[in-house]
Amino acid sequence: MSLRLAVEHFKRMEEDDWKVLYHLSRFIYSFMHVSEEVLTKATGLEAKRLDYRLRRLHEFGFVGRSRRGYTLLTAGLDALALRTLVGKGLISGMGREIGVGKEADVYAAVDDEGNRRALKLYRIGRISFRDTRRKRAYSSPLIQHQWLVVNIRAAGREWKALKKVHPLGALVPKPYGRSRHALVLELIDGALLCEVKELDDPKGVLMDVLESLRIAYSAGLINGDLSEFNVLYDGERAWIIDWPQAVRVDHPNAEELLRRDLSNILRYFRKVGLDYPLEKALEYVRSV
């Protein structure tokens, strides 16, 4: 819904609209609401021009308003991210939705050179939006606002993890660009392991996963949230596609998280006929 609004109104946006939206985004780390007085000083727009722009942005669904001021909404953050990625030539066209999870939406896209890419937009807190709509018949700007920073930081963590482990040879999507809560990644055609009921070579697929975890461990990282729901199988290789909860190997809970990651994935492989010992998997991942 929010991305649809961003795309729908993208070409209607004018430079002063972008200026106001940008400055609203600057304040999300500090304020729940931003007053017109603060925005007047930040944007340099006179009061009447600012009021006109805010009314437009509210009409587009990019900002919320109350007596206390204005709040950036998810659609507004989507629009800002798209503008940056389009400006860098990383996105020139949008395709179909190819993945919807509890934490992110993924869309097929192309860049300026016609290369196929995946656009990943973090949506952590989506359940809170739905709960609010059920209870109040609308999605509260305050409920949305409290998750904007969470989503931006999650994208930042995944970006850093992918930039670290991909060059080392881990089977993870290649990262091409990031803006706020959005990532442009290598597009991998395949199915989530949770959707695959039979594997021709289950041990080979498991070793792909363990090798990527071993490479990440050698780089000082543990995935932290591994399961068959975030491993993509392309028919030959297995790719770990989600890294927002990655932690360092010196994290106080690193050992517990590593064991949980491996236990989760090994449980799946037992379902497809491969019983691989947890301690053996731990030994392999730690063999850096």
N, C-alpha and C positions, 0 to 999 in steps of 0.2 A: 504493500500500500504506500509506504513512505517513498520508496524508490520510484514508483509509478508517478507520484506527485512531482518528484524532483525532475524526472525526465519530461513530464508533461509541460512544466512551466520553465524548463531550462532556457529555451530560446526567447522567452518573454522577458527574461531578466535583463535589466539595464545596469550600467556601471554603478550608479548610486545604490541600487538594490544590493549588488554584491558587496559594496562597501559596508552597508549597514549589517548585512548578514555576517560578514567577516568579523566585524568588531563585536557583534554579539557572541560569536564563537570564542573570541579572546577572553571573555568574561566568565565562561562557564566553569572555570576552575575556582572562581572566587565568589560568584553571586548566583543565587537562584533566580533572582529577577534583576533586570537592568532598567534603570529609569531613563526617561527621555532626556533628562538633564545630562546624565552621564554619557549617553549616546551622542548628544549634540556636541559635547566637547571632544569625544573620541573621533567622530566622523568629520567634524568641521562643517556639517550641513546646518543651515538655518532651520529653525523650529518647524516652519510650514513644510519645507521640503522633506525633513525627516519624518514628520507625521504622515505625509503622503506615502513615503517608502515603507513605513511600518504597516500601514493599512494594506498596501499591496502584498507584503510578505505574509501578513496574517491571512489574507484572502487566498494566497497560494498554499497555505497550510505549513509554512516554513517557521513561523513563530507563534507562540501563544502570548496572550496579553491578559493582564488583570489590573486592578487598581494599584498594585505595587510595582508594575513595570512589565517588561517583556522577557520572554523566555525562548531560547532556541529549541526547536523541536527536531525530531529525528529526520524528517523530510528536509529540513534546512541543512542539517549536517550532511545528508546524502548529496544535496546539491553542491555544497562547497567541495566535498571530496571529488565529485564528478568533474567539477570545473578544473581542479588542479590536475587530475589525471588526463583529462582531455587536452589541457594546455601543454602537457609534457609529451603528447602523442602516444600515450599508453593505452588510451581508450578512444576509439572513433566510432564504434557501433556496439549496440547491445543486442544480445540474443535471448534465448529462452532461459528460464530458471532451471538450473541443473541440480540444485541441492538446497534443501531446507532443513536446518537443524535447530536444536534448542538455543544455540549460541550464534549462529550465522546463517546468512543466505548466500548462495553462490550462483552467479549468472555466467553464461557464455558471453564472450565479448571478442572484439577484434581491435588491434592497434592500427596506427596510421599506415603501417606497411602491409596490412592484411593478415598478420599473424594471429592465430586463434589464442585467446587468453581466457583465464577465469577471473572474474571480479568477485571478491569475497567481502561482504559487508557484515560487520559484527552486529548482532541483535541480542546481546545478553540483556536480560530483563524483560524480554518479550512477554513472558507469562504475567508479569506485573501489569503490562498494558492491557492484556486480555481480561485479567481479573477486574481492573478498573472499569473497562467497558461494560462488563457484565453487571457490575454493581451500580454504576452511575450513568451508563449509556454513553459515555465518551471517555477518551483516553486523556487523563489529566496531564497538562503540561509539566506539573511538578514531578509526577511519576516518571515521565519520559526523561526529564532533565537529569534526574539523579543517576541515570544509567549512561548518559552520553560520555562522561569521563571514563567510566568503567569500560565501555566499548573501545574508546580511543586507546586506552592503556593496554587492553587485550591485543589489539592489532599491533601495537608497538612491540609487545613481548614476542608475538609470533614472528614479526618481521625480523627482529634481532636473532631469534633462534634459527630461522631459515637461512639468513645470511651467514650464519656461523656453520651450520651443518651441511648445507647443500654443496658448497665448494669442496668439501671433504669426501664427497661421494655417497652420502646417504640418499636413499630413495625417498625424497621429499620434493614437493613442487618447487621449481625454481622461482624465486621472488624477483619481480621486475620493478615494482613500485609500490609506494604506500602514500596515502593521504588520510590523515585523521583515523577513522575507524575502518577504512577500506584498503584492501590489498589487491594488487594485480599479480596473478600467479600463472605459472605454467598450467595449461589445460591438459588434464590427464583423462583420457577416456577409459571408463571402467565401471565396476560396481563395488559398492561397499562390501566388505567381507561378510557383514551380517546378512546380506542378501544372497550370498553364495552358499549353497547347500552341499556341493560336491567339488572337490579339487582333484585334478589329475596327479598333482605332485604336492601334497600338503606339506611335506618336510621342506621342499624347496621354497615354498611360499613362506613358511615359518622362518627359515634361515634368512630370507630377505628382510623380514621384520627385525630379527635379532641383530643382523649386521648393521642395519640403520640405527638401532638402539646402541650398539657397541660404538659406532662412529660418534654418535651424539655424546655418549658417556666419555669418550676420549677428548671431546671438546668441552667437557665439564658440564653437560646438560643431561637431565632426565625428563622424559616427556611429561610425566605427571598425571596423565588422563588417558592412557592407552586402552583401547578395546577394539573389538571388531567393527564398531560404529565409526571409527576414524582411521581405518586402513582401507585403501582403495586397491582393488585387484583388476589389472588391465588384461587378464588372460594369460599373462606370463610372469609379471613381477608384482610385488606388493609395495605400495607407497603409503607412508604415514603422512596424513594430510592436515592434521590439526596440532598446533604447538603453543597455544596461548597460555597454557598452564605449566610450561616448562620451568623447572627449577634447577639450580646449580647442584652439583654433586656434594657440595659442602653444606647444603641446606639441612637444618636440624631433622627434617622428616624425609631426607633423601632415600634412606634405606627402605623405609616403609612404603614410599611412593614407587620405588623401583620394583619391589616385590609385588605390589598391587598391580602395576602395569603388566608385569609378566604373568601373574596369576590370571588376570582378565583375558589376555590373549591366548594363553595355553588352554583355558577353559573352552574357548571356541574351537581350537584345534582338536581337542578331545571329541567334540561333537562330530567332526568330520573324519574321525578314525585315527588320529595321531595322538598318542600319549607321550608327551615329552616332559621329563622331570624338571621341576622348578629350579632345583639347585644347579642342574646342568646349564639351564638357561642363564641363571645368575652368573655362573662362572664364565660363560661365553661373553656376556655383555661387559663384564668387568675386565676381560683380557685385553687391556689396552697397552 
